[in-house]
Amino acid sequence: MLIVVGLIVIFLSVFGGFVLSGGSLGPLYQPTELLMIGGAGLGAFIAANNGKAIKATLNSISRFKRSAKYDKTLYMELMALLYSLLNKGRREGMLNLERDIESPGESTIFLQYPRLVSDPLIVNFITDYLRLQVSSAIQPHEIDELMLHEIEEFEHESHLPSDALYKVSDGLPAFGIVAAVMGVVKALSAAGVGPEEMGQMIAHALVGTFLGIYLAYGVVAPLASRIERQAAESAKMLQCIRVTLLASQQGMPPQLAVEFGRKALHSSERPGALELETYVRGSAGQPGTAKAAEPARTESA
């Protein structure tokens, strides 16, 4: 939503300011100039990237929608989910988590958190490393190395779309100049036109420079920056899960393990220690939290 608001503000500021200063929007409507600049930018994007980068850029839209919802509430739900899983594994044995891990869509624990279940990145990361803990005697430092490697690879792949779009934004002003030069050449090569018509042709040509700069810094660069920010949000989510699972495997009780995960969050999304403890134990009175903590209370009884 914020990216849409930002783009609208840019549009209204640029074109609204132009109109308020006495300008007319008619001469700015140049479909052929837009075709030349946009088409050249698209062609450069295709030529500069392989199929993997192009596919990653297209797929970044769905990831963008999911990671845009990574807020304090979702992190607290994540902590409650991890607490419930780790608490069950601690009290009943890690082998009893096998059904939850293999079929998270049918797990009573996972289904209490539909927002988390709808995000395959979160679910796959949790289940993959819990499965390793259940099915093997792998050491904590070995799992940590594997998690770090996966997060590093995720960060590399998630930066491909933003890097590709940044390169397109760098080239759009140059394509705008190309379109403007071609328009000037067309105007100067026209024989027998009057000064008024010549001025209009030159003005139309200069629109190419404007469009190239506007599209680069008013549209493509903000989108690339936003994708980069959302990739960082997803990586932070994985880091939070990593710290929590690692603390648990090193022998920390579930309540202390989620405290480790809480410390891995940014201060803007990090809940207080007492707030998180109350939430995961289901006594905060917030919708869904009591339900989330029922298994822990039952087991304690």
C-alpha positions as CSV (number, residue, x, y, z in Angstrom):
1,M,0.0,0.0,0.0
2,L,2.8,2.5,0.9
3,I,4.5,2.0,-2.4
4,V,1.3,2.8,-4.2
5,V,0.8,5.9,-2.1
6,G,4.4,7.0,-2.7
7,L,4.1,6.6,-6.5
8,I,0.8,8.6,-6.4
9,V,2.5,11.4,-4.4
10,I,5.4,11.5,-6.9
11,F,3.0,11.6,-9.9
12,L,0.8,14.3,-8.4
13,S,3.8,16.4,-7.2
14,V,5.5,16.4,-10.6
15,F,2.5,16.8,-12.9
16,G,0.4,18.8,-10.5
17,G,3.3,21.2,-10.0
18,F,3.7,21.5,-13.7
19,V,0.0,22.3,-14.2
20,L,0.0,24.8,-11.3
21,S,2.9,26.6,-12.9
22,G,0.9,27.2,-16.0
23,G,1.9,24.2,-18.1
24,S,-0.3,22.0,-20.2
25,L,-0.3,18.2,-19.9
26,G,-1.1,17.8,-23.6
27,P,2.4,18.1,-25.0
28,L,3.6,15.6,-22.4
29,Y,1.4,12.9,-23.8
30,Q,3.9,11.2,-26.2
31,P,3.1,7.5,-26.6
32,T,5.9,6.9,-29.1
33,E,8.5,8.4,-26.8
34,L,7.1,6.2,-24.0
35,L,7.3,3.2,-26.3
36,M,10.9,3.9,-27.3
37,I,12.1,4.4,-23.7
38,G,10.0,1.7,-22.0
39,G,10.7,-0.8,-24.8
40,A,14.4,-0.1,-24.7
41,G,14.4,-0.5,-20.9
42,L,12.5,-3.8,-21.1
43,G,14.9,-5.0,-23.8
44,A,17.9,-4.1,-21.8
45,F,16.4,-5.9,-18.8
46,I,15.9,-9.1,-20.8
47,A,19.4,-8.9,-22.4
48,A,21.2,-8.2,-19.2
49,N,19.6,-11.0,-17.1
50,N,19.3,-14.8,-17.4
51,G,16.1,-16.7,-17.0
52,K,16.8,-17.2,-13.3
53,A,17.0,-13.5,-12.6
54,I,13.9,-12.7,-14.8
55,K,11.9,-15.3,-13.0
56,A,13.0,-14.1,-9.6
57,T,12.0,-10.6,-10.5
58,L,8.5,-11.7,-11.5
59,N,8.2,-13.9,-8.4
60,S,9.3,-11.1,-6.1
61,I,5.7,-9.7,-6.4
62,S,4.2,-12.5,-4.3
63,R,7.1,-12.4,-1.8
64,F,6.6,-8.6,-1.7
65,K,3.0,-9.0,-0.6
66,R,3.8,-11.5,2.1
67,S,6.8,-9.8,3.6
68,A,5.0,-6.5,3.7
69,K,2.8,-8.0,6.5
70,Y,5.8,-8.9,8.7
71,D,4.9,-6.7,11.7
72,K,5.0,-7.0,15.5
73,T,1.8,-9.0,15.6
74,L,3.1,-11.6,13.1
75,Y,6.4,-11.9,15.0
76,M,4.5,-12.6,18.2
77,E,2.5,-15.3,16.5
78,L,5.7,-16.8,15.2
79,M,7.1,-16.8,18.8
80,A,3.9,-18.5,20.0
81,L,4.1,-21.1,17.2
82,L,7.7,-21.9,18.0
83,Y,7.0,-22.0,21.7
84,S,4.1,-24.5,21.2
85,L,6.2,-26.7,18.9
86,L,9.3,-26.7,21.2
87,N,7.2,-27.2,24.3
88,K,5.5,-30.2,22.8
89,G,8.8,-31.6,21.7
90,R,10.3,-31.0,25.2
91,R,7.4,-32.6,27.1
92,E,6.4,-35.4,24.7
93,G,9.7,-36.0,22.8
94,M,10.8,-34.6,19.5
95,L,9.5,-37.7,17.7
96,N,6.0,-36.7,18.5
97,L,6.5,-33.6,16.4
98,E,6.9,-35.7,13.3
99,R,3.3,-35.5,12.2
100,D,3.2,-31.8,12.7
101,I,6.4,-31.4,10.7
102,E,5.4,-33.6,7.8
103,S,1.9,-32.2,7.4
104,P,1.8,-28.6,8.8
105,G,-1.4,-28.0,6.9
106,E,-3.1,-30.6,9.0
107,S,-1.3,-29.9,12.3
108,T,-3.5,-28.5,15.1
109,I,-0.5,-26.4,16.2
110,F,0.2,-24.8,12.8
111,L,-3.5,-24.3,12.0
112,Q,-3.9,-22.0,14.9
113,Y,-1.7,-19.5,13.0
114,P,-3.2,-19.2,9.5
115,R,-1.1,-16.1,8.6
116,L,2.1,-18.1,9.2
117,V,0.8,-21.2,7.4
118,S,0.1,-19.2,4.3
119,D,3.7,-18.2,4.0
120,P,5.7,-21.1,2.6
121,L,9.1,-19.5,3.4
122,I,8.3,-19.5,7.1
123,V,6.7,-23.0,7.2
124,N,9.4,-24.7,5.1
125,F,12.2,-23.2,7.1
126,I,10.7,-24.3,10.5
127,T,9.8,-27.8,9.3
128,D,13.0,-28.5,7.5
129,Y,15.2,-27.8,10.5
130,L,12.9,-29.4,13.1
131,R,12.9,-32.5,10.8
132,L,16.7,-32.5,11.0
133,Q,16.5,-32.4,14.8
134,V,14.0,-35.2,14.9
135,S,15.6,-37.6,12.3
136,S,19.3,-37.2,13.0
137,A,21.9,-36.7,15.7
138,I,23.3,-33.6,14.0
139,Q,25.2,-31.2,16.3
140,P,23.8,-27.7,17.0
141,H,26.8,-26.0,15.4
142,E,26.3,-28.1,12.2
143,I,22.6,-27.1,12.0
144,D,23.6,-23.5,12.6
145,E,26.1,-23.6,9.7
146,L,23.4,-25.0,7.5
147,M,20.9,-22.4,8.5
148,L,23.4,-19.6,8.0
149,H,24.2,-21.0,4.5
150,E,20.6,-21.2,3.5
151,I,19.9,-17.6,4.8
152,E,22.9,-16.3,2.9
153,E,21.8,-18.0,-0.3
154,F,18.3,-16.6,0.2
155,E,19.6,-13.1,0.6
156,H,21.7,-13.6,-2.6
157,E,18.7,-14.8,-4.6
158,S,16.3,-12.2,-3.2
159,H,18.7,-9.3,-4.2
160,L,18.6,-10.4,-7.9
161,P,15.3,-8.6,-8.6
162,S,16.3,-5.3,-7.0
163,D,19.8,-5.4,-8.6
164,A,18.2,-6.0,-12.0
165,L,15.7,-3.1,-11.6
166,Y,18.4,-0.8,-10.3
167,K,20.4,-1.4,-13.5
168,V,17.3,-0.6,-15.6
169,S,16.7,2.6,-13.7
170,D,20.3,3.6,-14.3
171,G,19.8,3.1,-18.1
172,L,16.4,4.8,-18.5
173,P,17.7,8.4,-18.4
174,A,20.1,7.5,-21.2
175,F,17.3,6.0,-23.2
176,G,15.4,9.2,-22.6
177,I,18.2,11.1,-24.1
178,V,18.3,8.8,-27.1
179,A,14.6,9.3,-27.7
180,A,15.1,13.1,-27.3
181,V,18.0,13.2,-29.8
182,M,16.0,11.2,-32.3
183,G,13.1,13.6,-31.9
184,V,15.5,16.6,-32.5
185,V,16.9,14.9,-35.6
186,K,13.4,14.4,-36.9
187,A,12.5,18.1,-36.2
188,L,15.7,19.5,-37.8
189,S,15.4,17.2,-40.8
190,A,11.8,18.4,-41.5
191,A,11.9,20.9,-44.4
192,G,9.6,23.8,-44.9
193,V,8.1,23.8,-41.4
194,G,7.4,27.1,-39.7
195,P,8.9,28.3,-36.4
196,E,5.8,27.4,-34.4
197,E,5.6,23.8,-35.7
198,M,9.4,23.5,-35.3
199,G,9.1,24.5,-31.6
200,Q,6.4,22.0,-31.0
201,M,8.5,19.2,-32.5
202,I,11.5,20.2,-30.3
203,A,9.2,20.3,-27.2
204,H,7.9,16.8,-28.0
205,A,11.5,15.6,-28.4
206,L,12.5,16.9,-25.1
207,V,9.7,15.0,-23.4
208,G,11.8,11.9,-24.0
209,T,14.5,13.2,-21.6
210,F,11.8,14.0,-19.0
211,L,10.2,10.6,-19.3
212,G,13.5,8.7,-19.0
213,I,14.4,10.5,-15.8
214,Y,10.9,10.3,-14.3
215,L,10.5,6.6,-15.0
216,A,14.0,5.9,-13.6
217,Y,13.9,7.8,-10.3
218,G,10.1,8.1,-9.9
219,V,9.0,4.6,-10.7
220,V,11.6,1.9,-11.2
221,A,14.2,2.9,-8.5
222,P,11.6,3.1,-5.8
223,L,10.2,-0.3,-6.7
224,A,13.8,-1.8,-6.6
225,S,14.4,-0.2,-3.2
226,R,11.1,-1.5,-1.9
227,I,11.9,-5.0,-3.1
228,E,15.3,-4.8,-1.4
229,R,13.7,-3.7,1.9
230,Q,11.2,-6.6,1.7
231,A,13.9,-9.1,1.1
232,A,15.7,-7.8,4.3
233,E,12.4,-8.3,6.2
234,S,12.2,-11.9,5.0
235,A,15.8,-12.5,6.0
236,K,15.2,-11.1,9.4
237,M,12.3,-13.5,9.8
238,L,14.5,-16.4,9.0
239,Q,17.2,-15.1,11.4
240,C,14.6,-15.0,14.2
241,I,13.6,-18.6,13.6
242,R,17.2,-19.7,13.4
243,V,18.2,-18.1,16.7
244,T,15.1,-19.7,18.4
245,L,15.7,-23.2,17.1
246,L,19.4,-23.1,17.8
247,A,18.8,-22.0,21.4
248,S,16.4,-24.8,21.8
249,Q,18.7,-27.4,20.4
250,Q,21.5,-26.2,22.7
251,G,19.2,-27.1,25.7
252,M,17.4,-23.9,26.4
253,P,13.8,-24.3,27.6
254,P,11.1,-23.1,25.1
255,Q,10.4,-19.9,27.0
256,L,14.0,-18.9,27.0
257,A,14.5,-20.0,23.4
258,V,11.8,-17.6,22.2
259,E,13.4,-14.9,24.3
260,F,16.6,-15.5,22.2
261,G,14.5,-15.1,19.1
262,R,12.9,-11.9,20.4
263,K,16.3,-10.4,20.8
264,A,17.0,-11.0,17.1
265,L,14.2,-8.7,16.0
266,H,14.4,-5.0,15.1
267,S,13.5,-2.7,17.9
268,S,10.5,-1.4,15.9
269,E,8.9,-4.9,15.9
270,R,10.4,-6.4,19.1
271,P,7.8,-7.0,21.9
272,G,8.7,-6.6,25.5
273,A,9.9,-9.6,27.4
274,L,6.9,-9.7,29.7
275,E,4.5,-9.0,26.8
276,L,5.9,-11.9,24.8
277,E,5.8,-14.3,27.8
278,T,2.2,-13.4,28.5
279,Y,1.3,-13.8,24.8
280,V,2.8,-17.2,24.3
281,R,1.3,-18.6,27.5
282,G,-2.1,-17.4,26.3
283,S,-3.0,-15.1,29.2
284,A,-2.9,-11.8,27.4
285,G,-6.5,-11.9,26.4
286,Q,-5.8,-11.1,22.8
287,P,-7.7,-12.9,20.0
288,G,-6.1,-16.2,19.2
289,T,-3.4,-16.2,21.8
290,A,-5.3,-18.2,24.4
291,K,-6.0,-20.8,21.8
292,A,-2.3,-20.8,20.8
293,A,-1.2,-21.6,24.4
294,E,-3.8,-24.2,25.3
295,P,-1.5,-27.2,24.5
296,A,1.1,-25.7,26.9
297,R,-1.3,-25.2,29.7
298,T,-2.8,-28.6,29.3
299,E,0.6,-30.3,29.4
300,S,1.6,-28.2,32.4
301,A,-1.6,-29.5,34.2
